């Protein structure tokens, strides 16, 4: 019987090459030179994830057989008894992705081949066009269209459309103030303009980012119907998902949801009742490739497509994992893409490349991506991002009340 290859070390690599805190997990093995990389990025609380990995998962994992990906995932999830929170899920994700990376390297195959092989050659992506006026949004969208993109997410004034003067009570607390009603009205005007400007050949998307009350979100979805959005993203907060039934009854605008989900009980009712059209989980926050592939298969049975979360606070390792899922999933829809700076390709050789609207994977074994640790060390994380998070996470309505960000 062949002696199993085992885990000899589990390390976190903390780096911020684009000013966004990233958490990379590196698993080293008893096979000389064989290691795997995974994404465990929870930007706003990255030190919690690093602690969970270094102090708790590492001693639990040392000596385990790297081939037992499913068993390691299941036992890691319940080893602390309390489970399904973003910090622990991200920690488990870093390990899980690294084990899939190792499995591909051992087999001499890309991870997408381990998952059944390609269902397509590349993944269509969308990028974000913002601006303070409809014309500015149009100009920024056209830059992407000229690069070959067929999908563009359009926002005006950022999340909540922060374009209007706000009259607040005396003594109102500081925060990122926005007017939900003005935002909803402006969004309809934006898509009336955009559809007229770019025609029907370009797919348009929009992210509400849970900035509206449920009934206002239903109204917006209904008012956007004439402009045929590819999808309306995060129209409701996770706490209000029961309202998707009302939205479905009132509007045919496609719905994407899941960025903040951490627990299967959050997505199961939406899938089994066909209340969404796209699942949008941040795959490291649900625990990695193992649960994400299962989720993709579940969604396929209900004609729901994937649109995994892919902003700058997903590491290049995580983007590579997204792409392997995209290529191997029959029910892929579209992939969010952040547009990496040159430093990313230097620090993470093998980072997927965007060409004429599509992102391509390489054919290297595993996830096909590596990290230059010496270069990564030159871009340390900044914990002030966690102590004093970005202003948009302190959203407030005109009367000074706290709002979902």
C-alpha positions in Angstrom: 0.0 0.0 0.0 1.4 3.4 -1.0 2.2 5.6 1.9 -0.1 8.6 1.9 1.1 12.2 1.3 0.3 14.2 4.4 0.1 17.8 5.5 3.3 19.0 7.2 2.6 22.7 7.6 -0.3 25.2 7.1 0.7 28.8 6.7 -1.1 32.1 6.1 0.4 34.7 3.8 -1.1 38.2 4.4 -0.6 40.7 1.7 -2.2 43.8 0.1 -0.7 44.5 -3.3 -3.7 46.6 -4.4 -4.3 48.1 -0.9 -6.9 45.4 -0.1 -6.1 42.9 2.7 -5.8 39.4 1.3 -5.4 36.1 3.1 -3.7 33.2 1.3 -3.2 29.8 2.8 -0.3 27.6 1.8 -0.3 23.9 2.6 3.0 22.1 2.5 3.2 18.3 2.3 5.4 15.3 3.0 6.1 15.2 -0.8 9.1 17.5 -1.4 8.1 20.5 -3.4 4.4 19.7 -3.4 2.2 22.4 -1.9 -1.2 24.0 -2.5 -2.6 27.5 -2.3 -6.1 28.7 -1.3 -8.0 31.9 -0.7 -9.3 32.7 2.8 -9.9 36.4 2.3 -12.3 38.1 4.6 -10.9 41.6 4.2 -12.6 43.4 7.0 -11.6 40.9 9.6 -8.6 39.2 8.1 -6.7 38.7 11.4 -9.6 36.7 12.8 -9.2 34.3 9.8 -5.4 34.2 10.2 -5.8 33.3 13.9 -8.4 30.6 13.1 -6.0 29.0 10.7 -2.7 29.3 12.6 -3.9 28.6 16.1 -6.8 26.1 15.5 -6.9 24.5 12.0 -3.2 24.0 11.7 -2.7 21.7 14.7 -5.9 19.9 13.7 -4.6 19.3 10.1 -1.0 18.4 10.6 -0.5 14.7 9.5 -3.7 14.3 7.7 -3.8 12.7 4.2 -4.1 15.4 1.6 -6.3 13.2 -0.6 -9.2 13.2 1.9 -10.6 16.6 0.8 -14.2 15.8 1.7 -13.4 14.3 5.1 -11.1 17.2 6.0 -13.8 19.7 5.0 -16.5 18.0 7.0 -14.5 17.5 10.1 -13.0 21.0 10.0 -16.5 22.5 9.8 -17.7 20.7 13.0 -14.4 20.5 14.9 -15.2 23.8 16.8 -18.8 22.7 17.2 -20.0 26.3 16.4 -20.0 26.7 12.6 -21.1 28.6 9.5 -19.7 32.0 10.3 -17.6 34.0 7.9 -14.3 33.8 9.8 -14.2 30.1 10.2 -15.7 29.4 6.8 -13.0 31.5 5.1 -10.3 29.6 7.2 -11.7 26.3 6.0 -11.9 27.6 2.4 -8.2 28.4 2.4 -7.4 24.9 3.3 -10.0 23.4 1.0 -8.8 25.3 -2.1 -5.2 24.4 -1.3 -6.1 20.7 -1.1 -7.8 20.9 -4.5 -4.7 22.6 -5.9 -2.6 19.8 -4.5 -5.0 17.1 -6.0 -4.6 18.7 -9.4 -0.9 18.8 -9.2 -0.7 15.2 -8.1 -2.9 14.2 -11.0 -1.1 16.4 -13.5 -4.5 18.0 -14.3 -6.2 21.4 -13.9 -8.8 21.5 -11.2 -11.5 22.0 -13.8 -10.7 18.6 -15.3 -11.0 17.0 -11.8 -14.5 18.6 -11.7 -15.6 17.0 -14.9 -13.8 18.9 -17.5 -14.6 22.1 -19.4 -18.2 23.0 -20.3 -16.8 26.1 -22.1 -13.5 27.5 -23.2 -13.6 30.7 -21.2 -15.8 32.6 -18.8 -17.7 35.8 -19.9 -17.2 38.5 -17.3 -18.7 41.8 -16.3 -17.0 44.9 -14.9 -18.3 48.0 -13.0 -19.1 51.3 -14.7 -19.8 54.1 -12.3 -20.2 57.9 -12.6 -21.9 60.9 -11.2 -24.1 61.5 -14.2 -25.8 59.2 -16.8 -23.4 60.5 -19.4 -20.4 59.7 -17.2 -21.6 56.2 -16.6 -22.2 55.7 -20.3 -18.6 56.9 -21.1 -17.1 54.5 -18.5 -19.3 51.6 -19.8 -18.2 52.3 -23.4 -14.6 51.9 -22.3 -15.4 48.3 -21.3 -17.5 47.7 -24.4 -14.6 48.8 -26.6 -12.5 46.2 -24.8 -14.9 43.6 -26.0 -17.0 43.2 -22.8 -20.6 42.1 -23.4 -21.7 42.6 -19.8 -21.4 45.8 -17.8 -22.7 46.6 -14.3 -23.9 50.2 -14.1 -24.0 52.3 -10.9 -24.4 56.0 -10.5 -22.9 57.6 -7.4 -21.8 54.4 -5.9 -23.9 52.2 -3.6 -27.1 54.0 -2.8 -26.4 56.7 -5.4 -24.7 59.3 -3.1 -25.4 62.2 -5.3 -27.8 64.4 -3.4 -27.5 67.0 -0.6 -28.8 65.4 2.6 -30.7 67.3 5.2 -30.2 65.6 8.5 -31.2 66.4 12.1 -28.8 68.5 14.3 -26.3 66.2 16.0 -26.7 63.4 13.4 -23.8 60.9 13.6 -21.1 60.7 10.9 -21.5 58.2 8.2 -22.0 57.6 4.4 -25.4 59.3 4.0 -27.6 58.5 1.1 -31.3 59.1 0.1 -32.9 55.7 -0.8 -35.9 57.3 -2.6 -33.7 59.6 -4.8 -31.4 56.6 -5.5 -34.3 54.5 -6.7 -35.6 57.2 -9.0 -32.1 58.0 -10.4 -31.5 54.3 -11.1 -34.5 54.0 -13.3 -33.4 57.1 -15.2 -29.9 55.7 -15.5 -31.1 52.5 -17.2 -33.5 54.4 -19.4 -30.5 56.3 -20.7 -28.2 53.3 -20.9 -30.5 51.1 -22.8 -31.1 53.9 -25.3 -27.4 54.5 -25.6 -25.9 51.0 -26.0 -28.9 49.2 -27.4 -30.0 45.7 -26.6 -26.8 43.8 -27.6 -25.0 44.7 -24.3 -26.2 43.1 -21.1 -26.7 45.6 -18.3 -26.5 44.7 -14.6 -27.1 46.7 -11.3 -26.2 46.2 -7.7 -28.7 47.5 -5.1 -26.4 46.4 -2.3 -29.4 46.0 0.0 -29.8 49.8 0.2 -33.7 49.8 -0.1 -36.6 48.7 2.1 -38.2 45.5 0.8 -41.2 47.2 -0.8 -39.0 49.9 -2.4 -36.8 47.1 -3.8 -39.9 45.4 -5.2 -40.9 48.7 -6.9 -37.5 49.2 -8.3 -37.4 45.7 -9.8 -40.8 46.3 -11.4 -39.8 49.8 -12.7 -36.6 48.3 -14.3 -38.5 45.7 -16.3 -38.6 47.7 -19.6 -34.8 47.9 -19.7 -34.3 44.1 -19.6 -31.5 43.9 -17.0 -29.3 40.7 -17.1 -29.8 40.7 -13.4 -30.6 42.9 -10.4 -28.1 42.1 -7.6 -28.7 42.0 -3.8 -32.0 43.8 -4.0 -32.7 42.7 -0.5 -30.7 42.1 2.7 -30.2 38.5 3.7 -32.5 39.2 6.7 -35.3 40.0 4.2 -35.2 37.2 1.7 -38.8 36.2 2.3 -39.6 39.3 0.3 -38.2 37.7 -2.9 -41.5 35.8 -3.2 -43.3 39.2 -3.4 -40.7 40.4 -5.9 -41.1 37.3 -8.1 -44.9 37.8 -8.2 -44.5 41.4 -9.2 -41.6 41.5 -11.6 -39.8 39.5 -14.3 -36.4 41.3 -13.7 -33.9 38.5 -13.1 -32.6 38.3 -9.5 -29.0 37.6 -8.3 -28.4 37.0 -4.6 -25.9 35.5 -2.2 -22.9 37.6 -1.7 -23.3 37.7 2.1 -24.5 34.2 2.6 -22.6 31.9 4.9 -25.1 29.2 5.8 -26.9 26.7 3.5 -30.2 27.5 5.1 -29.9 31.0 3.6 -29.8 29.8 0.0 -31.9 26.6 0.1 -35.3 28.2 0.3 -34.5 30.6 -2.5 -33.3 27.8 -4.8 -36.0 25.2 -4.1 -38.7 27.8 -4.5 -37.1 29.2 -7.7 -37.0 32.8 -6.2 -33.7 33.8 -7.7 -32.0 33.4 -11.1 -28.3 33.6 -10.2 -26.4 32.5 -7.1 -23.7 35.0 -6.1 -21.8 33.6 -3.1 -18.3 34.6 -2.1 -17.0 31.1 -2.4 -14.4 31.5 0.4 -17.1 32.7 2.8 -19.2 29.5 2.2 -16.1 27.3 2.8 -14.3 26.9 -0.5 -14.5 24.8 -3.7 -16.1 21.7 -2.1 -19.4 23.4 -1.0 -19.4 25.7 -4.1 -19.3 22.8 -6.5 -22.2 21.2 -4.6 -24.1 24.4 -4.6 -23.6 24.8 -8.4 -25.0 21.3 -9.0 -28.0 22.0 -6.7 -28.7 25.2 -8.6 -28.5 23.4 -11.9 -31.4 21.2 -10.9 -33.5 24.3 -10.5 -32.3 26.2 -13.6 -30.4 28.8 -11.5 -27.1 30.0 -12.9 -23.9 30.9 -11.1 -22.4 34.4 -10.9 -19.8 34.0 -8.1 -18.6 37.1 -6.2 -15.4 38.5 -7.8 -14.4 41.9 -6.6 -10.9 43.1 -5.4 -11.4 41.5 -2.0 -11.2 38.1 -3.6 -7.5 37.1 -3.9 -6.2 36.1 -7.3 -6.2 32.5 -5.9 -9.9 32.9 -5.3 -10.5 34.3 -8.8 -8.7 31.3 -10.2 -11.0 29.0 -8.1 -14.0 30.9 -9.4 -12.8 30.4 -13.0 -12.3 26.6 -12.5 -15.9 26.4 -11.3 -17.1 28.6 -14.2 -15.4 26.4 -16.8 -16.7 23.1 -15.3 -20.3 24.1 -14.5 -23.0 23.6 -17.1 -25.1 26.3 -15.4 -22.5 29.1 -15.4 -24.0 32.5 -16.0 -21.4 35.3 -15.8 -18.3 36.1 -13.7 -17.6 39.4 -11.9 -14.1 40.6 -12.7 -12.1 43.3 -10.9 -9.4 44.2 -13.4 -6.0 43.3 -11.8 -3.1 45.8 -11.7 0.3 44.8 -13.1 1.6 43.9 -9.7 -0.9 41.1 -9.4 0.5 39.3 -12.4 4.0 39.7 -11.0 3.1 38.5 -7.5 0.6 35.8 -8.6 2.0 34.2 -11.8 -0.7 32.3 -13.5 -3.5 34.8 -12.7 -6.2 34.4 -15.3 -6.2 36.8 -18.2 -9.1 38.8 -19.6 -9.2 38.9 -23.5 -12.0 40.4 -25.5 -14.6 40.0 -22.8 -13.6 36.5 -21.7 -11.3 35.2 -18.9 -9.2 32.2 -19.8 -7.5 29.7 -17.5 -4.2 28.2 -18.3 -3.8 24.4 -18.5 -1.3 24.0 -15.7 -2.0 21.4 -13.0 -4.1 22.4 -10.0 -5.4 26.0 -9.9 -2.6 27.0 -12.2 -1.5 29.9 -10.1 1.4 30.6 -7.7 2.7 33.3 -5.3 6.0 35.1 -5.0 6.2 35.2 -1.2 9.1 37.6 -1.1 7.2 40.1 -3.2 4.1 39.6 -1.2 6.0 40.5 2.0 6.7 43.9 0.5 3.0 44.8 0.6 1.9 44.2 4.2 -1.8 44.3 5.2 -3.0 47.4 7.0 -5.1 46.6 10.1 -6.6 50.1 10.2 -8.9 48.9 7.4 -10.4 46.5 10.0 -10.4 49.0 13.0 -11.7 51.8 10.8 -13.5 50.1 7.9 -14.4 51.9 4.7 -17.0 54.6 5.0 -19.5 52.8 2.8 -20.0 50.2 5.6 -21.3 52.9 7.9 -24.3 53.8 5.7 -27.0 56.1 7.0 -30.3 57.4 5.7 -31.2 61.1 5.8 -32.5 61.0 9.4 -29.2 59.6 10.6 -30.4 56.1 11.1 -28.1 53.2 10.4 -28.7 51.3 7.1 -27.5 48.1 5.6 -24.3 48.8 3.6 
